[in-house]
Amino acid sequence: MDFIIRNTHKNYTSLNNAFTSDPNLEPTTIGILAVILTNKTNWVVYPEEIAKRLGISRRTVNRHFQKMEAAGYMRVIKHSFGGSKGARTYRFFSDMPITDSYFEYLKDELGRELSTGRK
C-alpha cells in the first residue's frame, strides 16, 4: 500500500508545485510535507520520526499535520483491529489535495490489504 502519492522519475523526486504555492500552508508546513514526499511511496509516516529528522518538537509536527489535513494534502484513516487488539493510524500524503473520491479509493485499497493480512 502506498502512503505517499507523487509523480517520480528515476533518481530524483518530482513534485507538483500545488503545495509549494498554496496560501493555506505555512512555510514550515510546506517544508515538512516536502520532507515526507521525498521518501519511498510505501514509507509509513510517523510524526516522531519527522520531528527527529527535522529537529523539531512532536507538537510542532502535529500542528502542521493538522494544517496539511485541513488543506487536503494529508488524509487519515484510523483502523481498529477489534477489542483489545489495538488500532492503527494510516496517513496518506500527496503533493496535491487528495479528493474525496480518491480518498474513498484509498480506503477501499487499505481495507483490501488489511483483509488479506498485508499492512
N, CA and C atoms as a LAMMPS dump frame, in Angstrom:
ITEM: TIMESTEP
0
ITEM: NUMBER OF ATOMS
357
ITEM: BOX BOUNDS ff ff ff
-5.0000000000000000e+02 5.0000000000000000e+02
-5.0000000000000000e+02 5.0000000000000000e+02
-5.0000000000000000e+02 5.0000000000000000e+02
ITEM: ATOMS id mol type element x y z
1 1 1 N 0.853 -1.177 0
2 1 2 C 0 0 0
3 1 3 C 0.892 1.23 0
4 2 1 N 0.702 2.1 -0.933
5 2 2 C 1.438 3.354 -0.976
6 2 3 C 0.772 4.37 -0.062
7 3 1 N 1.54 5.008 0.802
8 3 2 C 1.032 6.015 1.709
9 3 3 C 1.399 7.415 1.256
10 4 1 N 2.327 7.522 0.341
11 4 2 C 2.719 8.811 -0.214
12 4 3 C 2.48 8.75 -1.715
13 5 1 N 1.677 9.677 -2.196
14 5 2 C 1.303 9.677 -3.598
15 5 3 C 2.034 10.829 -4.281
16 6 1 N 2.797 10.529 -5.329
17 6 2 C 3.54 11.569 -6.026
18 6 3 C 3.955 11.078 -7.404
19 7 1 N 4.405 11.997 -8.202
20 7 2 C 4.95 11.67 -9.515
21 7 3 C 6.464 11.579 -9.384
22 8 1 N 7.065 10.472 -9.82
23 8 2 C 8.514 10.324 -9.713
24 8 3 C 9.122 9.879 -11.027
25 9 1 N 10.364 10.234 -11.209
26 9 2 C 11.116 9.838 -12.4
27 9 3 C 12.548 9.564 -11.987
28 10 1 N 12.979 8.348 -12.151
29 10 2 C 14.347 7.878 -11.909
30 10 3 C 14.908 8.338 -10.569
31 11 1 N 16.053 9.029 -10.57
32 11 2 C 16.805 9.297 -9.346
33 11 3 C 16.53 10.648 -8.693
34 12 1 N 15.41 11.216 -8.904
35 12 2 C 15.059 12.453 -8.222
36 12 3 C 13.572 12.453 -7.942
37 13 1 N 13.173 13.365 -7.098
38 13 2 C 11.77 13.447 -6.73
39 13 3 C 11.105 14.542 -7.545
40 14 1 N 10.033 14.196 -8.198
41 14 2 C 9.251 15.148 -8.964
42 14 3 C 7.99 15.448 -8.175
43 15 1 N 7.787 16.714 -7.848
44 15 2 C 6.634 17.112 -7.051
45 15 3 C 5.816 18.162 -7.787
46 16 1 N 4.526 18.068 -7.641
47 16 2 C 3.656 19.096 -8.171
48 16 3 C 3.856 20.366 -7.355
49 17 1 N 3.803 21.501 -7.987
50 17 2 C 4.011 22.776 -7.29
51 17 3 C 2.808 23.232 -6.47
52 18 1 N 1.712 22.508 -6.527
53 18 2 C 0.486 22.938 -5.847
54 18 3 C 0.717 23.249 -4.376
55 19 1 N 1.385 22.346 -3.665
56 19 2 C 1.549 22.569 -2.232
57 19 3 C 2.557 23.666 -1.914
58 20 1 N 3.526 23.871 -2.794
59 20 2 C 4.541 24.891 -2.506
60 20 3 C 4.007 26.306 -2.663
61 21 1 N 2.928 26.461 -3.386
62 21 2 C 2.363 27.794 -3.589
63 21 3 C 0.978 27.952 -2.965
64 22 1 N 0.582 27.009 -2.136
65 22 2 C -0.739 27.062 -1.504
66 22 3 C -0.734 28.084 -0.364
67 23 1 N -1.553 29.133 -0.451
68 23 2 C -1.564 30.159 0.601
69 23 3 C -2.109 29.659 1.939
70 24 1 N -2.738 28.477 1.946
71 24 2 C -3.251 27.91 3.198
72 24 3 C -2.163 27.219 4.019
73 25 1 N -0.978 27.053 3.424
74 25 2 C 0.111 26.36 4.107
75 25 3 C 1.203 27.346 4.52
76 26 1 N 1.709 27.159 5.718
77 26 2 C 2.836 27.955 6.2
78 26 3 C 4.126 27.383 5.612
79 27 1 N 5.183 28.177 5.577
80 27 2 C 6.459 27.663 5.075
81 27 3 C 6.924 26.389 5.798
82 28 1 N 6.738 26.322 7.098
83 28 2 C 7.139 25.122 7.834
84 28 3 C 6.305 23.929 7.409
85 29 1 N 5.026 24.133 7.162
86 29 2 C 4.155 23.051 6.695
87 29 3 C 4.643 22.54 5.346
88 30 1 N 4.989 23.459 4.468
89 30 2 C 5.499 23.095 3.14
90 30 3 C 6.795 22.302 3.276
91 31 1 N 7.67 22.735 4.167
92 31 2 C 8.936 22.029 4.373
93 31 3 C 8.74 20.62 4.895
94 32 1 N 7.859 20.473 5.872
95 32 2 C 7.59 19.145 6.425
96 32 3 C 6.997 18.244 5.35
97 33 1 N 6.052 18.763 4.577
98 33 2 C 5.445 17.967 3.511
99 33 3 C 6.489 17.595 2.457
100 34 1 N 7.388 18.507 2.134
101 34 2 C 8.44 18.199 1.155
102 34 3 C 9.331 17.067 1.661
103 35 1 N 9.676 17.087 2.935
104 35 2 C 10.493 16.015 3.507
105 35 3 C 9.756 14.68 3.4
106 36 1 N 8.481 14.689 3.695
107 36 2 C 7.68 13.46 3.619
108 36 3 C 7.632 12.942 2.178
109 37 1 N 7.397 13.827 1.236
110 37 2 C 7.213 13.42 -0.157
111 37 3 C 8.495 12.94 -0.836
112 38 1 N 9.653 13.165 -0.215
113 38 2 C 10.906 12.698 -0.811
114 38 3 C 11.225 11.254 -0.441
115 39 1 N 10.355 10.607 0.308
116 39 2 C 10.55 9.213 0.698
117 39 3 C 9.877 8.281 -0.298
118 40 1 N 10.177 6.99 -0.157
119 40 2 C 9.518 5.994 -0.998
120 40 3 C 8.016 6.038 -0.748
121 41 1 N 7.247 5.683 -1.748
122 41 2 C 5.79 5.796 -1.652
123 41 3 C 5.178 4.892 -0.602
124 42 1 N 5.855 3.81 -0.241
125 42 2 C 5.287 2.903 0.761
126 42 3 C 5.839 3.165 2.168
127 43 1 N 6.58 4.256 2.336
128 43 2 C 7.119 4.61 3.641
129 43 3 C 5.981 5.067 4.546
130 44 1 N 5.868 4.46 5.704
131 44 2 C 4.829 4.828 6.657
132 44 3 C 5.349 6.01 7.476
133 45 1 N 4.575 7.077 7.51
134 45 2 C 4.998 8.315 8.159
135 45 3 C 4.581 8.321 9.624
136 46 1 N 5.573 8.48 10.491
137 46 2 C 5.331 8.607 11.919
138 46 3 C 5.746 10.008 12.352
139 47 1 N 4.87 10.719 13.065
140 47 2 C 5.206 12.082 13.497
141 47 3 C 6.518 12.152 14.29
142 48 1 N 6.783 11.143 15.115
143 48 2 C 8.015 11.131 15.909
144 48 3 C 9.252 11.129 15.008
145 49 1 N 9.191 10.356 13.935
146 49 2 C 10.316 10.269 13.003
147 49 3 C 10.535 11.602 12.297
148 50 1 N 9.462 12.244 11.884
149 50 2 C 9.579 13.552 11.221
150 50 3 C 10.193 14.564 12.183
151 51 1 N 9.717 14.59 13.421
152 51 2 C 10.251 15.517 14.425
153 51 3 C 11.739 15.286 14.633
154 52 1 N 12.135 14.029 14.732
155 52 2 C 13.543 13.676 14.939
156 52 3 C 14.391 14.101 13.744
157 53 1 N 13.926 13.805 12.543
158 53 2 C 14.679 14.16 11.331
159 53 3 C 14.905 15.657 11.215
160 54 1 N 13.865 16.435 11.569
161 54 2 C 13.929 17.877 11.37
162 54 3 C 14.38 18.643 12.609
163 55 1 N 14.558 17.952 13.721
164 55 2 C 14.986 18.624 14.946
165 55 3 C 13.94 19.578 15.493
166 56 1 N 12.673 19.171 15.366
167 56 2 C 11.566 19.985 15.883
168 56 3 C 10.743 19.128 16.832
169 57 1 N 9.827 19.756 17.54
170 57 2 C 9.03 19.013 18.514
171 57 3 C 7.908 18.231 17.838
172 58 1 N 7.477 17.195 18.508
173 58 2 C 6.333 16.403 18.043
174 58 3 C 5.096 17.301 17.985
175 59 1 N 4.985 18.201 18.921
176 59 2 C 3.844 19.138 18.951
177 59 3 C 3.809 19.996 17.681
178 60 1 N 4.988 20.453 17.248
179 60 2 C 5.072 21.244 16.015
180 60 3 C 4.64 20.408 14.818
181 61 1 N 5.113 19.177 14.756
182 61 2 C 4.727 18.28 13.661
183 61 3 C 3.218 18.079 13.669
184 62 1 N 2.645 17.814 14.83
185 62 2 C 1.192 17.614 14.924
186 62 3 C 0.43 18.835 14.427
187 63 1 N 0.893 20.027 14.792
188 63 2 C 0.217 21.259 14.367
189 63 3 C 0.234 21.38 12.841
190 64 1 N 1.368 21.065 12.242
191 64 2 C 1.464 21.17 10.783
192 64 3 C 0.746 20.027 10.077
193 65 1 N 0.677 18.852 10.698
194 65 2 C -0.147 17.778 10.146
195 65 3 C -1.607 18.223 10.094
196 66 1 N -2.062 18.928 11.123
197 66 2 C -3.443 19.434 11.126
198 66 3 C -3.663 20.401 9.968
199 67 1 N -2.68 21.242 9.688
200 67 2 C -2.789 22.175 8.564
201 67 3 C -2.831 21.42 7.229
202 68 1 N -1.985 20.39 7.104
203 68 2 C -1.989 19.58 5.88
204 68 3 C -3.333 18.892 5.699
205 69 1 N -3.875 18.367 6.785
206 69 2 C -5.153 17.671 6.702
207 69 3 C -6.269 18.635 6.333
208 70 1 N -6.278 19.807 6.946
209 70 2 C -7.314 20.8 6.647
210 70 3 C -7.262 21.246 5.186
211 71 1 N -6.055 21.3 4.622
212 71 2 C -5.893 21.727 3.23
213 71 3 C -6.02 20.563 2.241
214 72 1 N -6.108 19.326 2.743
215 72 2 C -6.32 18.165 1.877
216 72 3 C -5.076 17.434 1.433
217 73 1 N -3.899 17.858 1.874
218 73 2 C -2.658 17.199 1.461
219 73 3 C -2.368 15.943 2.28
220 74 1 N -3.064 15.785 3.384
221 74 2 C -2.949 14.588 4.208
222 74 3 C -4.353 14.105 4.518
223 75 1 N -4.556 12.814 4.388
224 75 2 C -5.82 12.191 4.776
225 75 3 C -5.488 11.07 5.746
226 76 1 N -6.351 10.857 6.719
227 76 2 C -6.088 9.901 7.789
228 76 3 C -7.199 8.872 7.872
229 77 1 N -6.788 7.628 8.046
230 77 2 C -7.725 6.533 8.304
231 77 3 C -7.28 5.881 9.602
232 78 1 N -8.188 5.78 10.559
233 78 2 C -7.914 5.076 11.803
234 78 3 C -8.633 3.747 11.727
235 79 1 N -7.874 2.679 11.915
236 79 2 C -8.418 1.336 11.785
237 79 3 C -8.277 0.59 13.102
238 80 1 N -9.381 0.07 13.605
239 80 2 C -9.374 -0.744 14.809
240 80 3 C -9.255 -2.204 14.413
241 81 1 N -8.42 -2.923 15.134
242 81 2 C -8.267 -4.35 14.883
243 81 3 C -9.208 -5.164 15.763
244 82 1 N -10.104 -4.468 16.464
245 82 2 C -11.135 -5.124 17.261
246 82 3 C -10.718 -5.389 18.698
247 83 1 N -11.644 -5.119 19.591
248 83 2 C -11.444 -5.413 21.008
249 83 3 C -10.134 -4.909 21.554
250 84 1 N -9.368 -5.802 22.124
251 84 2 C -8.091 -5.437 22.741
252 84 3 C -6.911 -5.603 21.79
253 85 1 N -7.207 -5.756 20.5
254 85 2 C -6.136 -5.958 19.519
255 85 3 C -5.501 -4.653 19.07
256 86 1 N -6.05 -3.529 19.532
257 86 2 C -5.45 -2.232 19.223
258 86 3 C -5.99 -1.589 17.961
259 87 1 N -5.371 -0.484 17.629
260 87 2 C -5.766 0.3 16.465
261 87 3 C -4.503 0.877 15.83
262 88 1 N -4.651 1.329 14.6
263 88 2 C -3.523 1.93 13.892
264 88 3 C -4.021 3.105 13.076
265 89 1 N -3.175 4.116 12.986
266 89 2 C -3.474 5.297 12.187
267 89 3 C -2.682 5.215 10.891
268 90 1 N -3.38 5.354 9.775
269 90 2 C -2.765 5.355 8.452
270 90 3 C -2.875 6.764 7.89
271 91 1 N -1.735 7.344 7.535
272 91 2 C -1.713 8.7 6.984
273 91 3 C -1.29 8.627 5.517
274 92 1 N -2.039 9.288 4.668
275 92 2 C -1.743 9.355 3.242
276 92 3 C -1.391 10.803 2.907
277 93 1 N -0.325 10.997 2.153
278 93 2 C 0.146 12.333 1.795
279 93 3 C 0.226 12.465 0.284
280 94 1 N 0.005 13.674 -0.198
281 94 2 C 0.083 13.935 -1.628
282 94 3 C 0.613 15.341 -1.867
283 95 1 N 1.181 15.554 -3.053
284 95 2 C 1.655 16.888 -3.413
285 95 3 C 0.533 17.759 -3.971
286 96 1 N -0.653 17.192 -4.083
287 96 2 C -1.876 17.926 -4.455
288 96 3 C -2.961 17.497 -3.477
289 97 1 N -3.955 18.351 -3.234
290 97 2 C -5.028 17.925 -2.329
291 97 3 C -5.673 16.618 -2.796
292 98 1 N -5.89 15.725 -1.849
293 98 2 C -6.493 14.428 -2.135
294 98 3 C -8.008 14.606 -2.195
295 99 1 N -8.595 14.301 -3.328
296 99 2 C -10.039 14.472 -3.494
297 99 3 C -10.801 13.444 -2.665
298 100 1 N -12.053 13.735 -2.403
299 100 2 C -12.888 12.794 -1.654
300 100 3 C -13.004 11.453 -2.384
301 101 1 N -13.14 11.504 -3.7
302 101 2 C -13.289 10.256 -4.449
303 101 3 C -12.004 9.426 -4.404
304 102 1 N -10.856 10.097 -4.47
305 102 2 C -9.598 9.346 -4.382
306 102 3 C -9.397 8.818 -2.967
307 103 1 N -9.833 9.561 -1.976
308 103 2 C -9.735 9.1 -0.594
309 103 3 C -10.596 7.854 -0.396
310 104 1 N -11.769 7.802 -1.001
311 104 2 C -12.609 6.602 -0.922
312 104 3 C -11.889 5.408 -1.552
313 105 1 N -11.217 5.658 -2.667
314 105 2 C -10.434 4.612 -3.315
315 105 3 C -9.327 4.119 -2.378
316 106 1 N -8.61 5.05 -1.725
317 106 2 C -7.544 4.675 -0.792
318 106 3 C -8.091 3.855 0.374
319 107 1 N -9.255 4.239 0.892
320 107 2 C -9.868 3.478 1.985
321 107 3 C -10.206 2.065 1.526
322 108 1 N -10.751 1.939 0.323
323 108 2 C -11.074 0.616 -0.213
324 108 3 C -9.814 -0.234 -0.381
325 109 1 N -8.757 0.366 -0.928
326 109 2 C -7.499 -0.357 -1.131
327 109 3 C -6.892 -0.787 0.203
328 110 1 N -6.903 0.099 1.182
329 110 2 C -6.375 -0.239 2.503
330 110 3 C -7.2 -1.372 3.114
331 111 1 N -8.515 -1.287 2.988
332 111 2 C -9.375 -2.351 3.504
333 111 3 C -9.063 -3.696 2.883
334 112 1 N -8.817 -3.709 1.569
335 112 2 C -8.444 -4.948 0.878
336 112 3 C -7.108 -5.486 1.405
337 113 1 N -6.142 -4.591 1.583
338 113 2 C -4.834 -5.038 2.088
339 113 3 C -4.946 -5.579 3.5
340 114 1 N -5.711 -4.905 4.333
341 114 2 C -5.865 -5.371 5.713
342 114 3 C -6.608 -6.701 5.777
343 115 1 N -7.558 -6.901 4.876
344 115 2 C -8.325 -8.151 4.898
345 115 3 C -7.501 -9.348 4.424
346 116 1 N -6.442 -9.071 3.664
347 116 2 C -5.574 -10.154 3.194
348 116 3 C -4.347 -10.331 4.081
349 117 1 N -4.263 -9.518 5.14
350 117 2 C -3.149 -9.644 6.076
351 117 3 C -1.931 -8.826 5.739
352 118 1 N -1.965 -8.1 4.635
353 118 2 C -0.844 -7.202 4.289
354 118 3 C -1.078 -5.862 4.942
355 119 1 N -0.037 -5.263 5.486
356 119 2 C -0.172 -3.938 6.112
357 119 3 C 0.835 -3.031 5.496
